[in-house]
């Protein structure tokens, strides 16, 4: 029996394949994205195949990352630092941390607060983010290689649903779909969700209709970002989105 999904904006029923068809279209259009980018891959073959925005540190087609707890912690820091800013600025902050031997739980905990603020200044909101990095560093130290629960992450100061899901999906390879502003713009424009739909509603839209595979979730989230950079930067461009044809068919 074919499962159906509910269109959150109109109540219209859509057959399940539409969400999976969108994924297939995006993957065919842009190819594997290789998220989450890592600083140590800058000097290797780590590139973003579609090259909108940052292009260093990606690993398209290689889903084995993170390999180490150090890489895990870098992803966690990046997930926090990327709040309210773009990745290029986060990358500058992460490089600063690495150059001062602070891109580790011990390094952040032992770094003077003013020096930490200076290092992450490019990512903005450095007063708040420096405190929250210290909290994350202390938490990660006590984690001892355990995979955290989502509610545990949400209990940490400064960690909201998007940050928690990013950490689970990219640092711990857990099938927890990430909903960001780009994803919200796309699904609302396609009529799959209301513009003001709750985070949990959009998250459920994907998780209930896409296999719970962290590889697919990583790619789908990254592909939506790539697609949105092309068609959803300005409201006037929304009508040009080729995904509208898939939904209307």
N, C-alpha and C positions, 0 to 999 in steps of 0.2 A: 504494500500500500504506500503510495507516494505521500510523504510528509509535506505539509504546507507551512508557510511562514506568514505571519500577519503583518501587513503594511501598517506601521504605527501611526501614519498621518491620516489615512483615509479609511482604514478598516478593510480595504481591498485585499483579497487573498492572492498571494503569489506562489507559484510552485517552487519548491525548494531549489532547483538548479540555478535560479537567478543569482544567488550569492556565489555559488561555485562557478557559474559562467563568468561573472565579473572577475573573479580571481584568475581564471584561465586567460581571459582577454588581457588583463594587466601583465601577467607573466609572459605571454606571447609578445606583448608590445615592448616591454622594458627589460625582460630577462631577470635572473637572480640578482638581488641587491646586495647581499653580503653584509647585512647588519649583524651585530653592532660594531662600528669601527673601533679599532684599537691603535693606540699611539705606536706601539712597537712594530706594527705592520706598515708604518709610513715609508720605511726605506726598502720594503720588499715589493711584492706584487699586489699589495692591497689597494685596489682602486675601485671606484664606483663606476660601473659600466655606463650609466646614463648621464653622469657628470652634471647634474644640476646642483649647485652648491658645493659642499666639501667633496673631495674626490680621493682623499688618502685614508688608508687604514681599513678599508673594507675587504671582505673575503668572499666574493660571489661563489656560490656553489659549495663552499666548505662550511658545514654546519657543526664542526667539532668544537668550535670556540664557545666559551672560554676554556683554555687548556689548564689554567692554573688559578689558584686563589687570588693571585695578584691581578690577573686579567678580570676575574670576577669582581674584585673590588673596584677596579677602574670603571667597569660598566656601571656599577652601583653609584659611584661618584658622578659619572656622566649623566645618569638618569636624574639625579638631583640637580646638578648644575644646569641642565638644559631647560629647567623651568623658566618660562618667560624670556627666553632668548633663543638665538639660533645656534646651530651646531658649530659654526666657524668660531664663535666666541667661546664656546665650551672647550673646543679643541685647544685654543690658546691657554685657557686656564689649566687644562690637564697637562699641557706641555710645561707650563710654569711649575706645577706641582712635581712633575717628574724631574725637572732640572734641579730642583731644590731637595731632591730625595724625600719628598713628602707624599708621593702617590702610593701610600700604603697605610693600613690602620695605625701602625706604630708611628709612622712619619707624621700623619695628621695630628695624632694625639700629643706628640711631643713638640709640634710646631707652635711657636708663639702666635697668639690670636691675630696680632697686627700683621705679622708676616704671612699668615694664612689668608687674611683678607686681601693683602696685596697680590698674592699669587692668583687668587680666583677673581680678581677685580674685572677682567674682561667679560666674565659671565654675568655680571650685574648682580644686584641685591646681595652684595658680598657680606654685609653685616649679618643678615639672616642665614645665608648659605654657609658661612664659616661655622656658625654654631651648629647647624644641622649636619654638616660634614663630621664634626666632632662626635655628635650623637651616633651617626652611622658607623663611624670608625670603632667606637666603643661597643656598639651592638654587634658588628661583624667579628670583632675579637672574641666575643662570648659565644658566637654562633657555632664555632668548632666544627666546620664542614657539614653542618646540618642544613637541610633545605627548609627555609622558613615558610610559615603559613601566611596567607594574604592578610588576615586580620592582625597578625603580629607586625607586619610591615606598616599597616595603616595606623597602628598605635604609636608609631614613631613620629616625633614632631617634624612637620614639613613634608611628610610622605602622604600624598593623596592617592586616589585610585589609579591615575595614569602612571605616576611614578612607581607605585607598588607593582602594577602589572608589567611595566618595563623591566623592573628588577627581576621579577619571577620569570618572565619569558626569555630575556636575553642573558641574564647572569646565571640563572638556575635551570634554564631549559624546561620550564613548566608551561603547560598549555593554558596560558591566561592571556586572553586577547587584549591588546592595548588600543584604547580609544583616545585619539588626540583631536585637536581642532580641525585638522585636515580631514580626518575620517568623518567627523560630524558634518562638515560642509558637503562632502560627497554624498553621504547617505540621505541627508535632508534634501539635497537638490534632486536626487533620484526618486524622491517620494517614498523611501524606505523607512524614514523616521521623521518625526517632527523636528523643526529647527531647535526647539528647546527640550527635546527628549532627555531623559535622565541618562547619565553615564551608564548606569546598570542596564538600561533598556537597549542601548546600542551595543554594549558588550554582549548581551544575551542574543541579540540578532545574529551575531557572527558565531558565537560559541554553540548555539543550538542548531546551526545549519552548516557548519564547516567541521570536518573531522578534527577531533582534539589532538592534533599533532603540532608540537611546538615549531617544527620546521615550516609548516604551512602558515601558522600564525605569525611567525617572524616575517616570512616573505609577504604575506598579505598586508600586514601593517606597513612594511617598508614600501611596498608597491603603491599603496594608497597615498602615501606621502609623496612619492615620486610623481604620481599622476596629478595630485592636487597642486603641486608646484607648477605644473604646466597649464592647468585649466581652472584653478580655484584661487589664484592670487587676487583677482579682482572680480567683483560680482558680475560685471558686464560679460565676463568670459564663461560663466557657468553654463550658458545655453549651448556652448560649443563642445561640451563634454561628450565624447563618443559613447560613453556608457549609457546615455539616455536612450539610445537605440536598442540596447540590450534589454532594458527594463520595459520599453514600450512594445517590443515584439511579442 
